[in-house]
């Protein structure tokens, strides 16, 4: 099963989802993430995931390509902008939308910003775990 996560900049939400899918799904799934643009991997996302025991620091921030869409069995958009602008899916590709606020827009002290990233990380983990639980185990 090939899962692709898409967001605007491929810096936070889609990266966290990719990391959780790799961590929780193991060998039963292949996973990628991409953005409508590539904003680079957000260091706060890396830190939030590292705090949960998942290293996403080597994941590239990449721009969505037709080959990514063709590769995917499931495409999950994780922000409204990506959902509205995601290309049409090929027949047989399942498309899901998970609306998460962008933690990169968080304001406040470093601790407050870290809290927003951690909350987003945990919410994404729940959605990824639920998706993986739906998939066939063969």
N, C-alpha and C positions, 0 to 999 in steps of 0.2 A: 504494500500500500504506500503510495507516494503522496505526501502532504506538503502543501505549499502555503505559507503564511504571507500575507501582503498587507503593507501599511504605506503611509505616505513616504517616509524617509528611510525605512529599514534601519532604524537606529535604536528603538526601544521595544515596543510592543511585539512586533513580528520576530525580533531577535529573541525575546524572552520565550515566546511560544515555540520557536525552533529549539531553543535549549531545553525547555521542559519536555518537548516531544522526544528529543533524542535521549534524554535522561530517563523518562518514564516508559517510553515505547521500546527502547532497546533495538534489537535486531528485527522486530516485527514490522517496523515502518522505516521508510526513508523520508527525510525531511529537508526542506529548504525554506529560506525566506527571501523576500525581495521587496523593493519599494518602487513607487512611481518615480521616486528620485532616490539618490543615495546620499544620505546626510552623514554617514560615518557612524560607527558603533558608539553609543552614548556611554561614557564612563560610569554614570550613575546606574545604568542598566546592568553593566558588567558587575559593579559592586553589589547591587541588590541580589543578583543571581548567585554570585560568589558566596554571599552570606547564607544562602540556602543550599550551598554545596554543589552548585552547577556552574561550570566554567564555560562562558560564552566568548571569552576574549579572543579566540581565534576565528570566530565566525565573520565572514566578510559582509560588508554593507554593499548590496548590489541593486542594480536597477532591473525591474521586471522585464523579462524578455518573452517573446512568443514561445521559445523553447521551454521555458519554465511552465507555462500554461499547458503546453502539449504534454509535458512530463507528468503533471499532477493528476492524481485520481480525485483528490479533494483540495479545493482552494478555500482558504479561510481569510476573509478580510477582517482586520482588527481595528479599523477606524472608518468613520463615515466617509471621509474623502476618498479613501481607497475603494470602498464599496461602490461609490457613485461613479468612479472612473476606471474601475477594473474592466478589462476587455471581456467580450463575450466568451463563454466557456464552450469548449468542444462538447459534442454530444457525449453523454456518459460521465462527464466530470461533475462531481457534486460541489456546489458552492454554498458556503456558510458565511454568515456575518456575525462577528462578535464585536459589539460596540464598547470600546474601552477609551476613556479619556487619556489624552497624551500626558504622561508623567513628565515629559521634558518641559512642559509649560508650568510646572509647579513653581511656586514662589515661596519665599520665606527663608528661614535659617537652613543651614546644611542638614540639620536633624529633621526639620519639617519636610524638606525635599526628599531625604532618604526614606521617610515614612510613606510619602506618596508613592515612590518607586516600589517599596516593599508591598504596599497594598495592591498595586497593579500586578506585581509579580505573583502574589498569592491568588488573585482573582484569575489570572491567566492559567496558573497551575490547575485550578479547579476545572476550568473549561477544557483544558488539554486532557486531564484525567478522564473526564466524562466522555470526550470524543474517543479516546483510546478504548474505553470500556465498551463502546458501541461496535467497535471493529471486530471482524471475524478473527478468531485465534489460530486459524490454520496457517 
